[in-house]
Amino acid sequence: MFPVENYRIFLKPGRTDMRKSINGLSQIVQNELSLDPFSKSIFMFGNRKAVIIKILYWDRNGFCLWQKRLEKDRFPWPKDEVSVMELTSEQLNWILNGIDFRKMHREMKYSRV
C-alpha cells in the first residue's frame, strides 16, 4: 500500500475525471488545489459515481498512482466541491472501508460541569 506516516492527506471533494493519470492529477493538485504535488502528501480523487478512488503521491524520485474500484457499493465521498479536505490516516482508512466519518459524533470538550 502507500505510505501514511508523516504524510499529510488531502481529499478533493466532488468528481474528478478518472481518465486523468499522473500528469493530469498532479496539475489538479497544483493549479486547482494550490498545493505542491511534490510535497510529502497524499492526494485523493473520486469519480462521479463514487466507485473509483485514485491516490497520488510523490515517492523520493517519482510519482505513484494507486487506484481502487468497487464492484458493489460506493465510497462515502463528499459531493460538494467547496474546498479540499485534510484527513487523518484513520479517516483515510475509514473511507477505503466505506465508513462515512463526516457523520460520526463529534468529540465534545467541557471545562466545567
LUMNU-244213 format. One record per residue (C-alpha): x, y negated, z negated; residue number from 1; residue in three letters. Coordinates in Angstrom, 1 decimal, always signed. Example, Ala and Ser with C-alpha at 12.3 -4.5 7.8 and 13.67 -1.06 7.14 Angstrom:
BEGIN
<rec><X>+12.3</X><Y>+4.5</Y><Z>-7.8</Z><n>1</n><res>ALA</res></rec>
<rec><X>+13.7</X><Y>+1.1</Y><Z>-7.1</Z><n>2</n><res>SER</res></rec>
This chain:
BEGIN
<rec><X>+0.0</X><Y>+0.0</Y><Z>+0.0</Z><n>1</n><res>MET</res></rec>
<rec><X>+1.0</X><Y>-3.7</Y><Z>-0.1</Z><n>2</n><res>PHE</res></rec>
<rec><X>+2.9</X><Y>-5.5</Y><Z>-3.0</Z><n>3</n><res>PRO</res></rec>
<rec><X>+0.8</X><Y>-7.4</Y><Z>-5.5</Z><n>4</n><res>VAL</res></rec>
<rec><X>+3.3</X><Y>-8.0</Y><Z>-8.3</Z><n>5</n><res>GLU</res></rec>
<rec><X>+4.5</X><Y>-11.6</Y><Z>-8.3</Z><n>6</n><res>ASN</res></rec>
<rec><X>+2.3</X><Y>-12.4</Y><Z>-5.2</Z><n>7</n><res>TYR</res></rec>
<rec><X>-0.5</X><Y>-14.9</Y><Z>-5.0</Z><n>8</n><res>ARG</res></rec>
<rec><X>-3.6</X><Y>-13.5</Y><Z>-3.4</Z><n>9</n><res>ILE</res></rec>
<rec><X>-5.8</X><Y>-15.7</Y><Z>-1.2</Z><n>10</n><res>PHE</res></rec>
<rec><X>-9.2</X><Y>-14.7</Y><Z>+0.4</Z><n>11</n><res>LEU</res></rec>
<rec><X>-10.6</X><Y>-16.6</Y><Z>+3.3</Z><n>12</n><res>LYS</res></rec>
<rec><X>-14.4</X><Y>-16.7</Y><Z>+2.9</Z><n>13</n><res>PRO</res></rec>
<rec><X>-16.7</X><Y>-16.3</Y><Z>+5.9</Z><n>14</n><res>GLY</res></rec>
<rec><X>-16.0</X><Y>-14.4</Y><Z>+9.0</Z><n>15</n><res>ARG</res></rec>
<rec><X>-12.7</X><Y>-14.0</Y><Z>+10.9</Z><n>16</n><res>THR</res></rec>
<rec><X>-12.3</X><Y>-12.7</Y><Z>+14.4</Z><n>17</n><res>ASP</res></rec>
<rec><X>-10.8</X><Y>-9.2</Y><Z>+13.8</Z><n>18</n><res>MET</res></rec>
<rec><X>-9.3</X><Y>-9.2</Y><Z>+17.3</Z><n>19</n><res>ARG</res></rec>
<rec><X>-6.7</X><Y>-11.5</Y><Z>+15.8</Z><n>20</n><res>LYS</res></rec>
<rec><X>-3.4</X><Y>-9.9</Y><Z>+14.8</Z><n>21</n><res>SER</res></rec>
<rec><X>-0.4</X><Y>-11.2</Y><Z>+13.0</Z><n>22</n><res>ILE</res></rec>
<rec><X>+0.2</X><Y>-14.3</Y><Z>+15.2</Z><n>23</n><res>ASN</res></rec>
<rec><X>-3.4</X><Y>-15.4</Y><Z>+15.1</Z><n>24</n><res>GLY</res></rec>
<rec><X>-4.0</X><Y>-14.7</Y><Z>+11.4</Z><n>25</n><res>LEU</res></rec>
<rec><X>-0.7</X><Y>-16.5</Y><Z>+10.4</Z><n>26</n><res>SER</res></rec>
<rec><X>-1.9</X><Y>-19.5</Y><Z>+12.4</Z><n>27</n><res>GLN</res></rec>
<rec><X>-5.2</X><Y>-19.5</Y><Z>+10.5</Z><n>28</n><res>ILE</res></rec>
<rec><X>-3.2</X><Y>-19.4</Y><Z>+7.2</Z><n>29</n><res>VAL</res></rec>
<rec><X>-1.0</X><Y>-22.3</Y><Z>+8.3</Z><n>30</n><res>GLN</res></rec>
<rec><X>-3.5</X><Y>-24.5</Y><Z>+10.2</Z><n>31</n><res>ASN</res></rec>
<rec><X>-6.9</X><Y>-23.8</Y><Z>+8.7</Z><n>32</n><res>GLU</res></rec>
<rec><X>-6.0</X><Y>-22.9</Y><Z>+5.1</Z><n>33</n><res>LEU</res></rec>
<rec><X>-3.0</X><Y>-25.3</Y><Z>+4.9</Z><n>34</n><res>SER</res></rec>
<rec><X>-0.9</X><Y>-22.5</Y><Z>+3.2</Z><n>35</n><res>LEU</res></rec>
<rec><X>+2.5</X><Y>-21.2</Y><Z>+4.0</Z><n>36</n><res>ASP</res></rec>
<rec><X>+2.3</X><Y>-17.7</Y><Z>+5.7</Z><n>37</n><res>PRO</res></rec>
<rec><X>+6.0</X><Y>-17.1</Y><Z>+4.7</Z><n>38</n><res>PHE</res></rec>
<rec><X>+5.3</X><Y>-17.6</Y><Z>+1.0</Z><n>39</n><res>SER</res></rec>
<rec><X>+5.1</X><Y>-14.8</Y><Z>-1.5</Z><n>40</n><res>LYS</res></rec>
<rec><X>+1.4</X><Y>-14.5</Y><Z>-0.9</Z><n>41</n><res>SER</res></rec>
<rec><X>-1.2</X><Y>-12.0</Y><Z>+0.4</Z><n>42</n><res>ILE</res></rec>
<rec><X>-4.0</X><Y>-13.4</Y><Z>+2.7</Z><n>43</n><res>PHE</res></rec>
<rec><X>-7.3</X><Y>-11.5</Y><Z>+3.1</Z><n>44</n><res>MET</res></rec>
<rec><X>-9.7</X><Y>-11.9</Y><Z>+6.0</Z><n>45</n><res>PHE</res></rec>
<rec><X>-13.1</X><Y>-10.2</Y><Z>+6.6</Z><n>46</n><res>GLY</res></rec>
<rec><X>-15.3</X><Y>-9.8</Y><Z>+9.7</Z><n>47</n><res>ASN</res></rec>
<rec><X>-18.9</X><Y>-10.8</Y><Z>+10.2</Z><n>48</n><res>ARG</res></rec>
<rec><X>-20.4</X><Y>-7.5</Y><Z>+9.2</Z><n>49</n><res>LYS</res></rec>
<rec><X>-18.1</X><Y>-7.2</Y><Z>+6.1</Z><n>50</n><res>ALA</res></rec>
<rec><X>-16.9</X><Y>-3.7</Y><Z>+7.1</Z><n>51</n><res>VAL</res></rec>
<rec><X>-13.4</X><Y>-4.7</Y><Z>+8.0</Z><n>52</n><res>ILE</res></rec>
<rec><X>-10.7</X><Y>-6.4</Y><Z>+5.9</Z><n>53</n><res>ILE</res></rec>
<rec><X>-7.3</X><Y>-7.4</Y><Z>+7.2</Z><n>54</n><res>LYS</res></rec>
<rec><X>-4.5</X><Y>-8.3</Y><Z>+4.8</Z><n>55</n><res>ILE</res></rec>
<rec><X>-1.5</X><Y>-10.2</Y><Z>+6.0</Z><n>56</n><res>LEU</res></rec>
<rec><X>+1.8</X><Y>-10.9</Y><Z>+4.0</Z><n>57</n><res>TYR</res></rec>
<rec><X>+5.4</X><Y>-11.7</Y><Z>+4.7</Z><n>58</n><res>TRP</res></rec>
<rec><X>+7.9</X><Y>-9.0</Y><Z>+3.5</Z><n>59</n><res>ASP</res></rec>
<rec><X>+11.5</X><Y>-10.2</Y><Z>+3.4</Z><n>60</n><res>ARG</res></rec>
<rec><X>+12.1</X><Y>-10.2</Y><Z>+7.2</Z><n>61</n><res>ASN</res></rec>
<rec><X>+8.8</X><Y>-9.7</Y><Z>+8.9</Z><n>62</n><res>GLY</res></rec>
<rec><X>+5.0</X><Y>-9.8</Y><Z>+8.6</Z><n>63</n><res>PHE</res></rec>
<rec><X>+3.0</X><Y>-6.9</Y><Z>+7.5</Z><n>64</n><res>CYS</res></rec>
<rec><X>-0.7</X><Y>-6.3</Y><Z>+8.5</Z><n>65</n><res>LEU</res></rec>
<rec><X>-2.9</X><Y>-3.9</Y><Z>+6.6</Z><n>66</n><res>TRP</res></rec>
<rec><X>-6.5</X><Y>-3.1</Y><Z>+7.6</Z><n>67</n><res>GLN</res></rec>
<rec><X>-9.3</X><Y>-1.2</Y><Z>+6.0</Z><n>68</n><res>LYS</res></rec>
<rec><X>-12.6</X><Y>-0.3</Y><Z>+7.8</Z><n>69</n><res>ARG</res></rec>
<rec><X>-15.6</X><Y>+1.1</Y><Z>+6.0</Z><n>70</n><res>LEU</res></rec>
<rec><X>-17.6</X><Y>+3.8</Y><Z>+7.8</Z><n>71</n><res>GLU</res></rec>
<rec><X>-20.5</X><Y>+3.2</Y><Z>+5.4</Z><n>72</n><res>LYS</res></rec>
<rec><X>-21.5</X><Y>+0.3</Y><Z>+3.1</Z><n>73</n><res>ASP</res></rec>
<rec><X>-20.0</X><Y>-3.2</Y><Z>+3.1</Z><n>74</n><res>ARG</res></rec>
<rec><X>-17.3</X><Y>-5.2</Y><Z>+1.3</Z><n>75</n><res>PHE</res></rec>
<rec><X>-18.6</X><Y>-7.8</Y><Z>-1.2</Z><n>76</n><res>PRO</res></rec>
<rec><X>-17.4</X><Y>-10.7</Y><Z>+1.0</Z><n>77</n><res>TRP</res></rec>
<rec><X>-18.3</X><Y>-14.4</Y><Z>+0.4</Z><n>78</n><res>PRO</res></rec>
<rec><X>-20.1</X><Y>-15.7</Y><Z>+3.4</Z><n>79</n><res>LYS</res></rec>
<rec><X>-19.7</X><Y>-19.4</Y><Z>+2.8</Z><n>80</n><res>ASP</res></rec>
<rec><X>-16.6</X><Y>-21.0</Y><Z>+4.3</Z><n>81</n><res>GLU</res></rec>
<rec><X>-16.3</X><Y>-23.7</Y><Z>+1.7</Z><n>82</n><res>VAL</res></rec>
<rec><X>-12.6</X><Y>-23.1</Y><Z>+0.7</Z><n>83</n><res>SER</res></rec>
<rec><X>-10.0</X><Y>-20.4</Y><Z>+0.3</Z><n>84</n><res>VAL</res></rec>
<rec><X>-10.3</X><Y>-18.5</Y><Z>-3.0</Z><n>85</n><res>MET</res></rec>
<rec><X>-7.3</X><Y>-17.4</Y><Z>-5.1</Z><n>86</n><res>GLU</res></rec>
<rec><X>-7.8</X><Y>-14.0</Y><Z>-6.6</Z><n>87</n><res>LEU</res></rec>
<rec><X>-6.1</X><Y>-11.9</Y><Z>-9.2</Z><n>88</n><res>THR</res></rec>
<rec><X>-4.7</X><Y>-8.4</Y><Z>-8.4</Z><n>89</n><res>SER</res></rec>
<rec><X>-7.6</X><Y>-7.0</Y><Z>-10.4</Z><n>90</n><res>GLU</res></rec>
<rec><X>-10.2</X><Y>-8.8</Y><Z>-8.2</Z><n>91</n><res>GLN</res></rec>
<rec><X>-8.4</X><Y>-7.7</Y><Z>-5.1</Z><n>92</n><res>LEU</res></rec>
<rec><X>-8.8</X><Y>-4.1</Y><Z>-6.2</Z><n>93</n><res>ASN</res></rec>
<rec><X>-12.4</X><Y>-4.7</Y><Z>-7.1</Z><n>94</n><res>TRP</res></rec>
<rec><X>-13.2</X><Y>-6.0</Y><Z>-3.6</Z><n>95</n><res>ILE</res></rec>
<rec><X>-11.4</X><Y>-3.0</Y><Z>-2.0</Z><n>96</n><res>LEU</res></rec>
<rec><X>-13.5</X><Y>-0.7</Y><Z>-4.2</Z><n>97</n><res>ASN</res></rec>
<rec><X>-16.8</X><Y>-2.5</Y><Z>-3.4</Z><n>98</n><res>GLY</res></rec>
<rec><X>-17.3</X><Y>-4.3</Y><Z>-6.7</Z><n>99</n><res>ILE</res></rec>
<rec><X>-18.5</X><Y>-7.9</Y><Z>-6.4</Z><n>100</n><res>ASP</res></rec>
<rec><X>-16.5</X><Y>-9.8</Y><Z>-9.1</Z><n>101</n><res>PHE</res></rec>
<rec><X>-18.5</X><Y>-13.0</Y><Z>-8.3</Z><n>102</n><res>ARG</res></rec>
<rec><X>-21.5</X><Y>-11.5</Y><Z>-10.1</Z><n>103</n><res>LYS</res></rec>
<rec><X>-19.7</X><Y>-10.4</Y><Z>-13.2</Z><n>104</n><res>MET</res></rec>
<rec><X>-20.4</X><Y>-12.0</Y><Z>-16.6</Z><n>105</n><res>HIS</res></rec>
<rec><X>-18.1</X><Y>-14.9</Y><Z>-17.3</Z><n>106</n><res>ARG</res></rec>
<rec><X>-16.0</X><Y>-14.9</Y><Z>-20.4</Z><n>107</n><res>GLU</res></rec>
<rec><X>-17.2</X><Y>-17.4</Y><Z>-23.0</Z><n>108</n><res>MET</res></rec>
<rec><X>-14.8</X><Y>-19.0</Y><Z>-25.4</Z><n>109</n><res>LYS</res></rec>
<rec><X>-16.1</X><Y>-20.7</Y><Z>-28.5</Z><n>110</n><res>TYR</res></rec>
<rec><X>-14.1</X><Y>-22.6</Y><Z>-31.1</Z><n>111</n><res>SER</res></rec>
<rec><X>-16.8</X><Y>-22.7</Y><Z>-33.8</Z><n>112</n><res>ARG</res></rec>
<rec><X>-19.8</X><Y>-20.6</Y><Z>-34.8</Z><n>113</n><res>VAL</res></rec>
